Amino acid sequence: MEAKELRELSDQELAVKERELKETVFRFRLRRGTNQLDNPAALAQARRDIARIKTIQAERTKRQEQVA
């Protein structure tokens, strides 16, 4: 997912998306351990998406602190 798409989501939607991606990463890691992972790049992409979500959440938190 692109950061632009993620920025359009609400805080709650971002939290749900992050939870889904963490579950996906967990499943990918299990498959990788048993050599059943078809696309190793998908694991890296999911981890990057989680990092993007965390960055956007931090930006929003910082912006709210500055306003208050």
C-alpha positions as CSV (number, residue, x, y, z in Angstrom):
1,M,0.0,0.0,0.0
2,E,1.1,3.5,-0.7
3,A,1.4,6.1,2.1
4,K,-1.1,8.3,0.3
5,E,-3.7,5.6,0.5
6,L,-2.9,5.0,4.2
7,R,-3.2,8.7,5.0
8,E,-6.8,8.7,3.7
9,L,-7.8,6.1,6.4
10,S,-9.1,7.0,9.8
11,D,-7.1,6.2,13.0
12,Q,-9.4,3.3,13.7
13,E,-9.0,1.9,10.2
14,L,-5.2,2.2,10.5
15,A,-5.3,0.3,13.7
16,V,-7.3,-2.5,12.1
17,K,-5.0,-2.6,9.1
18,E,-2.0,-2.8,11.3
19,R,-3.5,-5.7,13.3
20,E,-4.3,-7.5,10.0
21,L,-0.7,-7.0,8.7
22,K,0.8,-8.2,11.9
23,E,-1.2,-11.4,11.6
24,T,-0.1,-11.8,8.0
25,V,3.5,-11.3,9.0
26,F,3.1,-14.0,11.7
27,R,1.7,-16.4,9.1
28,F,4.5,-15.6,6.6
29,R,7.1,-16.2,9.3
30,L,5.6,-19.6,10.1
31,R,5.6,-20.6,6.4
32,R,9.1,-19.4,6.0
33,G,10.2,-21.6,8.8
34,T,8.7,-24.6,7.2
35,N,10.0,-23.6,3.7
36,Q,6.4,-23.2,2.4
37,L,6.6,-19.4,1.7
38,D,6.0,-18.9,-2.0
39,N,6.8,-15.2,-2.2
40,P,9.5,-14.1,0.2
41,A,9.1,-10.5,-1.0
42,A,5.5,-10.4,0.4
43,L,6.9,-10.7,4.0
44,A,9.2,-7.7,3.4
45,Q,6.3,-5.7,1.9
46,A,4.0,-6.4,4.8
47,R,6.7,-5.3,7.2
48,R,7.2,-2.1,5.3
49,D,3.4,-1.4,5.3
50,I,3.4,-1.8,9.1
51,A,6.2,0.7,9.3
52,R,4.3,3.1,7.1
53,I,1.2,2.8,9.3
54,K,3.3,3.4,12.5
55,T,4.9,6.5,10.9
56,I,1.5,8.0,9.9
57,Q,0.2,7.3,13.4
58,A,3.2,9.0,15.0
59,E,2.8,12.0,12.7
60,R,-0.9,12.3,13.7
61,T,0.0,12.1,17.4
62,K,2.7,14.7,17.1
63,R,0.4,17.0,15.2
64,Q,-2.3,16.7,17.8
65,E,0.2,17.5,20.6
66,Q,1.3,20.6,18.8
67,V,-2.3,21.8,18.4
68,A,-3.2,21.3,22.0
